[in-house]
Amino acid sequence: MRKYEVIIYWSEEDGAFVAEVPELPGCVAHGSIHESALANALEAIRLWLDTAQEFGDPIPEPKGRRLIFA
């Protein structure tokens, strides 16, 4: 799998950790702990890429940044 940047932060509004993948528009996941948010984000990345490929949409190359936990 390609390695995309994942930003994880606590959302008071959602009452959960939110994991955003900035390079993939709309690719967001959440979890009650940051590990589950990350696991859900990895699944969301896979689904995002599968869907883009299925519809012939462009897939951005990862910029090679590290995982960020905030």
C-alpha positions in Angstrom: 0.0 0.0 0.0 1.1 3.5 -0.7 2.1 5.5 2.5 0.0 8.6 2.9 0.2 11.1 5.7 -2.3 10.6 8.5 -3.1 13.3 11.0 -4.8 12.1 14.2 -6.4 14.5 16.7 -9.0 14.4 19.5 -12.3 16.0 18.5 -14.4 17.2 21.4 -17.3 17.8 19.0 -17.2 14.1 17.9 -16.1 12.7 21.2 -13.5 10.6 19.3 -10.1 10.6 17.7 -10.3 11.8 14.1 -7.8 10.6 11.5 -7.5 12.7 8.3 -5.6 11.8 5.2 -5.0 15.3 3.6 -3.7 14.0 0.3 -6.9 12.0 -0.4 -9.9 14.4 -0.4 -12.7 13.3 1.9 -10.7 10.4 3.4 -11.4 10.6 7.1 -11.9 8.0 9.9 -12.4 8.0 13.6 -12.0 5.8 16.7 -12.4 5.8 20.4 -8.6 5.5 20.8 -5.9 6.7 18.5 -4.9 3.2 17.5 -8.4 2.4 16.3 -8.6 5.7 14.4 -5.4 4.8 12.6 -6.6 1.3 11.8 -9.8 2.8 10.5 -7.9 5.4 8.5 -5.8 2.6 6.8 -9.0 0.9 5.8 -10.4 4.2 4.5 -7.3 4.7 2.4 -7.6 1.3 0.9 -11.3 1.9 0.1 -10.5 5.4 -1.3 -7.8 4.0 -3.6 -10.0 1.0 -4.7 -12.9 3.4 -5.6 -10.6 5.8 -7.4 -9.1 3.0 -9.5 -12.6 1.5 -10.2 -13.8 4.9 -11.6 -10.6 5.8 -13.3 -10.0 8.8 -11.1 -6.5 10.1 -10.6 -4.6 8.8 -7.6 -2.2 11.2 -6.0 1.3 10.0 -5.2 2.2 10.1 -1.5 4.5 13.0 -0.5 6.4 10.7 1.9 5.6 12.5 5.1 5.5 10.7 8.5 2.5 9.8 10.6 1.6 12.7 12.9 -0.3 12.2 16.2 -1.6 15.4 17.8 
